[in-house]
Amino acid sequence: MDDSFSESEIYCNQLMRRRRGFPLYVPSPPENLPIEYQTHGVAIGDVGSITPEGIFDFYFNIYLPADHPINDNDVPENFHPLVPYSSKSLTSLVYDPGDSVSTSSVVKLTPPSDEFPGGEFMFSCAAPQGAVLALPHGAHLKKLKNLEVERQYVAAHAESWYKHINGTGGRGLQNGSLYLVTGCEKAHSWGMASFYSTRDEFQLKFSRTPKANTSNRYRWRGVQGCRDPSQHKNYDPSPINDAPLNQTTFIHGLSISLGVGIWGKRRWLWQYVTHSRIIVLFVVSRSSWGWRIHWEELRRGERERCFVRIPSSCEDISSCGDNQ
C-alpha cells in the first residue's frame, strides 16, 4: 500500500471509474447523529460534504421541517423546506445478491452456480491498483429522475447554506465542496477491498465464516500461498433480517458552488475572483456508453449566484463544482 494515499482515497478514486455513483468509504451513518437518521442513513435531500475519511458529513435535509428530529433546528437562516417529491419521481433499481462492483483490474472468479447470500466471492487482482465492493445481499438504488425543482431551490438558497455551514457551523468548506444528495444506493451487507502500487497479481476471497452460529456472515481472506497487499473491511450484521437498510455505498447528487463574486465578498470565506454566469450541468439520459451530458448557461444580471452540477456518476464530485 502506498503511504502517500489514504485507504479512502485509493478506494473512492478507483471505484468512481465504474459510473455507479460516488463511493463512500464509510457507508454507516455517524453515531453522533439523531437515532432517526442512523436508522435510515443518507437520504435524498440531504445537504452535506465528503470528509477525507470517505464519510458523508450531514448538515440538514431540504425536505424536512426545521424542527424535525433529523434537522434538529440546525438549519440555515430563513430555512423553508422544499415540497417532498412523489414516489413517481424516483428511479428504483435492485442489484441481486452476489453483485459486485470493481475496477477492470479486478476479475470476479465466482462460479455462476453459486447462490447468494451464502456463496463465495473470489477475485483475481492485477497490478498496479484496483478496488472492489462485494454485496452478498445485493443493493437497492433510489434516485430522482427530474432535478429541475431541486436545481432552482439550490440556486436560490446556496448562499445561505454556505453562510450557515461555514459561519455558524465553522466547517470551513471550500467553494464547491457542498452537495445535495439526489440518489442513494444502500446495502444490508458489504465487503470493500483496495490496493495500490502492487507489482504482482494476487487473489482475494470474501466468504462465509465457518462457524455455524454466525448466520452466513462474510469475511475477507487471502488465498493460501498468496501474498495479500490489499486493505479491506466488511459489514455484515447478524441477524441480517433485523438490520436496518442504512449502509450507503454510493450517492448521486448536485455539486454546489457559489458564484465567485458572492464567494469572494463573504467575510466567512477567504477567496476572491470574478465571474458572471450560472452554469448548470445536468444529465439528459444514460446509455450503455455512459452519461450524456447537457450544458445550460443562464445569465442573471452581472453576477453569478450559484454554480450547480450533477456529476456524471463516476466523475470526482469533489472537483465538479470547481470554478472554470
C-alpha positions in Angstrom: 0.0 0.0 0.0 1.4 3.4 -1.0 1.6 5.6 2.1 1.1 8.8 0.0 -2.6 7.9 -0.4 -5.1 7.1 2.3 -7.3 4.0 2.1 -10.3 6.1 1.4 -8.6 8.0 -1.4 -7.5 4.8 -3.1 -10.9 3.1 -2.8 -13.0 6.1 -3.8 -10.8 7.2 -6.7 -10.7 3.7 -8.1 -14.4 2.9 -7.9 -15.6 6.2 -9.3 -14.5 4.9 -12.7 -17.3 2.4 -12.7 -20.0 5.1 -13.2 -22.2 3.8 -10.4 -22.1 6.9 -8.2 -19.7 8.4 -5.7 -18.5 5.6 -3.5 -18.5 6.2 0.3 -15.7 4.5 2.1 -17.7 4.6 5.3 -21.3 3.6 4.4 -22.5 3.6 8.0 -24.3 6.7 9.4 -22.3 8.5 12.1 -23.2 7.5 15.6 -23.4 11.2 16.8 -26.4 11.9 14.6 -30.0 11.5 15.8 -31.3 7.9 16.0 -33.9 8.8 13.3 -31.0 9.5 10.9 -29.0 6.5 12.0 -32.0 4.2 11.2 -32.1 5.1 7.5 -28.6 6.6 6.8 -28.0 9.1 3.9 -31.3 10.2 2.2 -32.4 12.0 -0.9 -32.5 15.7 0.1 -29.5 15.6 2.5 -27.1 18.5 2.2 -23.6 17.7 3.3 -19.9 17.2 2.3 -17.5 14.3 1.9 -14.8 14.1 4.6 -11.2 12.9 3.8 -12.1 9.7 5.5 -14.9 9.0 2.9 -17.8 9.8 5.3 -20.8 11.8 4.2 -21.0 14.7 6.7 -24.7 15.5 7.1 -25.9 19.1 7.8 -29.7 19.1 7.1 -32.3 17.8 4.8 -34.2 20.1 2.4 -37.5 18.2 2.5 -37.9 18.1 6.3 -39.0 21.0 8.5 -36.5 22.7 10.8 -37.9 21.1 14.0 -37.9 17.6 12.6 -35.6 15.4 14.8 -33.2 14.8 11.9 -32.8 18.6 11.2 -33.0 19.3 15.0 -33.4 23.1 14.3 -29.8 23.2 13.0 -30.7 24.8 9.6 -29.8 28.0 7.7 -31.5 31.3 8.5 -35.0 31.7 6.9 -35.0 28.0 6.0 -38.2 26.7 4.4 -38.3 23.1 3.3 -39.0 22.1 -0.2 -42.2 20.2 -1.0 -41.3 16.5 -0.9 -41.1 14.6 -4.1 -43.6 11.8 -5.1 -42.7 8.2 -5.5 -43.3 8.6 -9.2 -40.3 10.9 -9.3 -38.0 8.1 -8.4 -36.0 5.6 -10.3 -35.6 2.4 -8.4 -33.1 -0.5 -9.1 -32.4 -3.7 -7.3 -29.0 -5.3 -7.5 -29.2 -9.1 -6.9 -27.5 -10.8 -4.0 -23.9 -11.7 -5.0 -23.5 -8.5 -7.0 -20.1 -6.8 -7.0 -18.5 -3.6 -8.4 -14.9 -3.5 -9.3 -12.2 -1.8 -11.4 -11.1 -3.6 -14.6 -8.0 -4.8 -12.8 -10.2 -7.0 -10.6 -11.8 -10.0 -12.2 -14.6 -11.9 -10.5 -13.9 -15.7 -10.5 -17.1 -16.7 -8.6 -18.9 -19.6 -10.4 -22.3 -18.6 -11.8 -23.8 -21.5 -9.9 -23.0 -20.1 -6.5 -26.2 -18.8 -4.7 -26.1 -15.7 -2.5 -26.2 -15.0 0.3 -24.1 -18.0 1.2 -21.9 -18.3 -1.9 -18.2 -17.4 -2.0 -16.7 -14.4 -3.8 -13.4 -15.0 -5.5 -11.4 -12.2 -7.2 -8.2 -12.1 -9.2 -6.4 -8.8 -8.7 -3.9 -7.5 -11.2 -1.2 -4.8 -10.7 -0.8 -2.0 -10.1 -4.1 -0.8 -8.5 -7.7 -1.5 -8.1 -10.8 -1.8 -5.8 -13.8 -4.0 -5.3 -17.1 -3.8 -3.5 -18.8 -7.2 -2.8 -22.5 -7.3 -1.9 -23.6 -10.6 -0.5 -27.2 -9.5 -0.1 -27.3 -7.2 -3.1 -28.2 -3.5 -3.0 -31.1 -1.0 -3.6 -30.8 2.2 -5.6 -33.3 5.1 -5.5 -32.7 8.4 -7.2 -34.7 11.4 -8.5 -35.5 11.4 -12.2 -36.1 15.2 -12.7 -33.9 17.6 -10.8 -35.2 20.9 -12.2 -37.1 21.9 -9.0 -34.1 20.9 -6.8 -31.7 22.9 -9.0 -33.8 26.0 -8.7 -34.1 25.6 -5.0 -30.3 25.2 -4.6 -29.7 28.3 -6.8 -32.0 30.4 -4.6 -30.5 29.2 -1.2 -26.9 28.1 -1.7 -25.5 31.3 -0.3 -27.4 31.0 3.0 -26.3 27.3 3.2 -22.6 28.1 2.9 -23.1 31.0 5.4 -24.7 28.7 7.9 -22.3 25.8 7.5 -19.1 27.8 7.3 -20.1 30.6 9.6 -22.3 29.2 12.4 -21.1 25.6 11.9 -17.4 26.6 11.5 -16.8 23.9 8.9 -14.5 25.9 6.6 -15.7 24.3 3.4 -14.0 25.2 0.2 -16.3 26.5 -2.6 -17.7 23.6 -4.5 -17.4 21.0 -1.7 -21.1 21.1 -0.7 -23.5 18.6 -2.1 -27.2 17.9 -2.3 -28.0 14.2 -2.4 -30.4 13.2 -5.2 -29.9 9.4 -5.1 -28.6 6.7 -2.8 -27.6 3.1 -3.2 -27.9 1.0 0.0 -27.0 -2.5 1.1 -27.6 -4.7 4.1 -24.0 -6.0 4.0 -20.8 -5.3 2.1 -17.1 -6.0 1.8 -14.6 -3.5 0.5 -11.0 -4.1 -0.7 -8.5 -1.8 -2.5 -4.8 -1.9 -3.4 -2.3 0.5 -4.9 1.3 0.2 -6.3 1.2 -3.5 -6.3 3.6 -5.4 -8.6 2.2 -8.9 -8.6 -1.2 -10.4 -9.3 -2.9 -11.9 -6.3 -6.3 -13.4 -5.3 -8.9 -12.4 -2.7 -11.7 -14.4 -1.2 -14.8 -13.0 0.5 -16.7 -15.8 2.1 -18.9 -17.1 4.9 -17.3 -17.7 8.3 -17.1 -21.5 9.0 -18.8 -21.2 12.4 -22.4 -22.5 12.4 -23.6 -19.7 14.7 -22.5 -16.8 12.5 -25.6 -16.9 10.2 -23.8 -16.5 6.8 -21.5 -13.7 8.0 -18.8 -12.8 5.5 -15.1 -12.1 6.0 -12.2 -11.3 3.7 -9.4 -14.0 3.3 -6.3 -14.2 1.3 -5.7 -17.3 -0.8 -3.3 -19.8 0.8 0.2 -19.3 -0.5 -0.6 -15.9 -2.0 0.6 -12.6 -0.6 -2.3 -10.2 0.1 -1.3 -6.5 -0.3 -4.9 -5.2 -0.1 -6.7 -3.1 2.5 -10.1 -4.5 3.2 -13.1 -4.3 5.6 -16.6 -5.5 5.9 -20.0 -5.0 7.4 -22.4 -8.0 7.9 -24.7 -7.7 10.9 -26.4 -10.7 12.4 -29.3 -11.5 12.1 -29.4 -9.7 8.7 -33.2 -9.5 8.6 -33.4 -7.3 11.7 -30.7 -4.8 10.5 -31.9 -1.5 9.0 -31.1 -0.7 5.4 -28.8 2.2 6.4 -25.5 1.3 4.7 -25.0 3.8 1.9 -22.4 2.5 -0.6 -22.9 5.1 -3.4 -24.5 8.6 -3.6 -25.7 10.7 -6.6 -26.0 14.4 -6.2 -25.6 18.1 -7.1 -22.2 19.7 -6.5 -22.8 23.3 -5.4 -20.6 26.3 -5.7 -21.4 30.0 -5.0 -20.8 32.5 -7.8 -17.2 33.6 -7.4 -18.2 37.3 -6.9 -20.5 36.4 -4.0 -18.0 33.9 -2.6 -15.3 36.5 -2.5 -17.4 39.1 -0.7 -18.3 36.8 2.2 -16.5 37.6 5.4 -16.8 34.0 6.4 -14.9 32.9 3.3 -11.5 33.7 2.1 -11.3 33.8 -1.7 -11.9 36.5 -4.4 -12.3 36.1 -8.1 -14.9 37.5 -10.5 -17.4 35.8 -12.8 -20.9 36.5 -14.1 -22.6 33.2 -15.0 -24.7 30.4 -13.7 -23.6 27.2 -15.3 -25.8 24.1 -14.9 -24.6 20.6 -15.8 -27.3 18.1 -15.8 -27.9 14.5 -17.0 -30.2 14.1 -20.0 -30.1 10.4 -20.2 -28.0 7.3 -19.5 -27.0 4.7 -22.1 -24.6 1.8 -22.4 -22.0 4.5 -23.3 -22.3 6.2 -20.0 -23.9 9.6 -19.2 -25.0 12.0 -21.9 -24.3 15.5 -20.6 -26.1 18.7 -21.5 -24.8 22.2 -20.6 -27.1 25.1 -19.9 -25.8 28.6 -19.3 -28.1 31.1 -17.6 -27.1 34.8 -17.1 -28.6 36.7 -14.2 -27.6 40.3 -14.4 -23.9 40.9 -13.8 -23.2 38.4 -11.1 -23.3 34.7 -10.9 -25.4 33.4 -8.0 -24.8 29.8 -7.9 -22.9 27.1 -9.8 -24.7 23.7 -9.7 -23.6 20.5 -11.3 -24.9 16.9 -11.4 -21.7 14.9 -11.7 -21.7 12.1 -14.3 -21.8 9.5 -11.6 -18.2 8.3 -12.0 -16.6 11.7 -12.0 -14.9 13.1 -8.9 -17.8 15.1 -7.4 -15.3 16.8 -5.1 -14.0 18.7 -8.1 -17.1 19.0 -10.2 -18.0 22.4 -8.6 -14.6 24.0 -9.1 -14.6 27.3 -10.9 -13.8 27.2 -14.5 
